[in-house]
Amino acid sequence: MINKFIVISIIIFQINNPKILNEKQELSKAYFASGCFWCVESIYENLKGVIKVDSGYSGGFKENPSYNEVISGKTGHAETIEVMYNPNIIEFKTLVKVFFGSHDPSTLNKQGPDVGTQYRSIAFYMSKNEKTIIEQEITDLLNKNLYKKITTQIIPFKKFYIAEEYHQDYKKKNPNNFYIMKVSAPRINKFKMNFKNLIK
């Protein structure tokens, strides 16, 4: 009887709070690849309006790839993040600006010390509008002469394979890891300086 009362109370609470229902219904997803996902995941987790970020693999042909297979460069996949966000708080356009503003899109198959196609720059799109937004951002960056060239691939999203559990929230779980301290932390700190108004 008590359990039934609790369930009914929760349902009534949710019905009387449409904001909760709306937030769940209106969540969107976006996918980006810009180097080691340990770092990229942490960058997007800091943004207002971002609900959840998962590290994984996308852009290739191998089904259900493992980390070791992906870093071999033989799967066609790149280390990718899946961003679940509330479009009422943060727009896809802003996520794209953060994407280009938090890595070097001019280096081909390379990001920092990481080299290989698995670290290439990719902006995935799921609609014509998203593709247009990405293309416009690239045009703006080139017109401002911020880069002589941009190697970022713009490709339609097909499938995301979530990475092994130990890769999720890697920076939070391993703050003293050498790579995190020497590579990820400086990149994340630079991002926070450049996008102060978007940080949670």
Protein Blocks (a to p, Z undefined) as FASTA:
>chain_A
ZZmmmmmmmmmmmmmmmmlmmmmmmpccddddebjfklmmmmmmmpghiabdcdddehia
behiafklmmnopnopacdddddddfklbcfklmmmmmmmmccfkbghiahjbgcjklcc
cdddfbfklmmmmmmmmmmmmmnomafbdcbdcdddfbdcdddfklgoklmmmmmbmklm
mmmmmmmmmmmmmmmmlpZZ
